[in-house]
Amino acid sequence: MAFKKLAIGNDHTAVGMKNEIMAYLLEKGYEIINVGTDSTESFNYPISGYKVARLVADGEVDGGILICGTGVGISLAANKVKGIRCVTCSEPYSARLSRQHNNSNIVAFGARVIGVETAKDIVDNWLGAEYEGGRHQARVDMLAEIEETQKLAAAEE
């Protein structure tokens, strides 16, 4: 699946990096929905992590990009949404393989961990990779099964 429309979210630590990544992607022709903060005042990353994840899960965008201080907290928020496979990356190799092997639909990274050029490289590798399916599909199906199992367990409680 080729990405055309992306959602981007961030917290207060990542406003500058978000703006640079958005400009970079807009220049490349991507459509971007910004649901992150544009202020450097304290902002809770679960808010934008959830918003991006909902847009992806609901099919309103093709994929998402999340940025906080480390990329970890915001990815944890996104991964609470059914159908989301968000990966936190600090280098491009993992980003590419997360698409090829895990069919990740959101990529996250940390503004306090990497520089903007590495972030661009991560985004390029992630967007440029295609899910390979095949032997990897069974594992992606297992992830979906875990989600369903949790949903059933919660309903039984």
Secondary structure, 3 states (H helix, E strand, C coil): CCCCEEEEEECHHHHHHHHHHHHHHHHCCCEEEECCCCCCCCCCHHHHHHHHHHHHHCCCCCEEEEEECCCHHHHHHHCCCCCCCEEECCCHHHHHHHHHHHCCCEEEEECCCCCHHHHHHHHHHHHHCCCCCHHHHHHHHHHHHHHHHHHHHHHHC
